[in-house]
Structure formats: C-alpha cells, structure tokens
Amino acid sequence: MVNLAPTEYKKGDSAPMVTGQEQLQQVVQALKEWMKSVQK
C-alpha cells in the first residue's frame, strides 16, 4: 500500500472535528492525483 498523503491522515487524527466524509474526499482526491501521475 502506497502512503499517498501522510499529512492528511495526521491532520485527521489531530482534528476530530473532521468528518469521515471529508477524510474520504481527501483520500479520493489523493488517489485521483496518484492515478494521473501513474498514467503519464
């Protein structure tokens, strides 16, 4: 498993106000960026 955005996970861990949905969107966005870079 590639750790795409460790800072995002750290932010989520230290900020309980962040909802699961927001975290999910961040992960999806990171995955999209990663897929773009892989397809080049």
Secondary structure, DSSP 8 states (H G I E B T S, - for coil): -----HHHHHHHHH-TTS-HHHHHHHHHHHHHHHHHHHH-
